[in-house]
């Protein structure tokens, strides 16, 4: 007996962006490794790649994400 049931159909109102097929889908049609979401609307899911690009730029420019070694630590 499985501990967790595999969900084969999405909940109404859950939207995903499939990275493999490059399309918006209602409910998880593709495996989780191939999708972004869930989103609350079709419109929001359709902008998933733009949202990811914007977030990546924010993270790349966030000094808290750069773990460059301190000069003193490199000498030890």
C-alpha positions as CSV (number, residue, x, y, z in Angstrom):
1,X,0.0,0.0,0.0
2,X,1.4,3.4,-1.0
3,X,1.8,6.0,1.6
4,X,1.1,8.8,-0.7
5,X,-1.4,8.8,-3.6
6,X,-0.1,10.1,-6.8
7,X,-2.2,13.1,-7.9
8,X,-3.1,12.6,-11.5
9,X,-5.4,15.6,-11.9
10,X,-5.0,19.1,-10.8
11,X,-7.3,21.1,-8.7
12,X,-9.5,23.5,-10.6
13,X,-7.9,26.9,-10.7
14,X,-4.3,25.6,-10.5
15,X,-2.2,26.6,-13.4
16,X,1.3,25.4,-14.4
17,X,3.9,26.3,-17.1
18,X,5.4,23.2,-18.7
19,X,9.0,23.7,-19.5
20,X,9.2,20.8,-21.9
21,X,6.2,21.7,-24.0
22,X,6.5,25.4,-23.4
23,X,2.8,25.8,-22.7
24,X,0.4,26.6,-19.9
25,X,-1.7,23.8,-18.5
26,X,-4.5,23.6,-16.0
27,X,-3.6,21.0,-13.4
28,X,-0.3,19.1,-13.4
29,X,-0.3,17.3,-16.8
30,X,3.5,16.9,-16.9
31,X,5.9,15.7,-14.2
32,X,6.9,18.2,-11.5
33,X,10.5,18.3,-12.8
34,X,9.2,19.8,-16.0
35,X,7.0,22.5,-14.7
36,X,6.7,25.8,-12.8
37,X,3.7,26.4,-10.6
38,X,1.1,26.3,-9.3
39,X,-0.1,29.7,-10.3
40,X,-3.5,31.2,-9.4
41,X,-4.3,32.2,-13.0
42,X,-3.7,31.2,-16.6
43,X,-2.2,34.7,-17.2
44,X,0.2,34.4,-14.3
45,X,1.4,31.0,-15.5
46,X,1.9,32.3,-19.1
47,X,4.5,34.8,-17.6
48,X,6.4,32.1,-15.7
49,X,9.6,32.4,-17.7
50,X,9.6,36.2,-17.4
51,X,9.0,35.9,-13.7
52,X,11.9,33.4,-13.4
53,X,14.2,35.7,-15.4
54,X,13.3,38.7,-13.2
55,X,13.9,36.7,-10.0
56,X,17.2,35.3,-11.3
57,X,18.4,38.9,-12.0
58,X,17.4,40.0,-8.5
59,X,19.2,37.0,-6.9
60,X,22.4,37.5,-9.0
61,X,22.5,41.1,-7.9
62,X,21.7,40.4,-4.2
63,X,24.9,40.7,-2.1
64,X,23.5,38.2,0.4
65,X,23.7,35.5,-2.3
66,X,27.4,36.0,-3.0
67,X,29.4,33.9,-0.7
68,X,32.8,35.0,-1.8
69,X,35.5,34.1,0.7
70,X,36.8,36.8,2.9
71,X,40.4,37.8,2.3
72,X,41.4,36.6,5.8
73,X,39.7,33.2,5.3
74,X,41.5,32.5,2.0
75,X,44.9,32.8,3.6
76,X,44.2,30.3,6.4
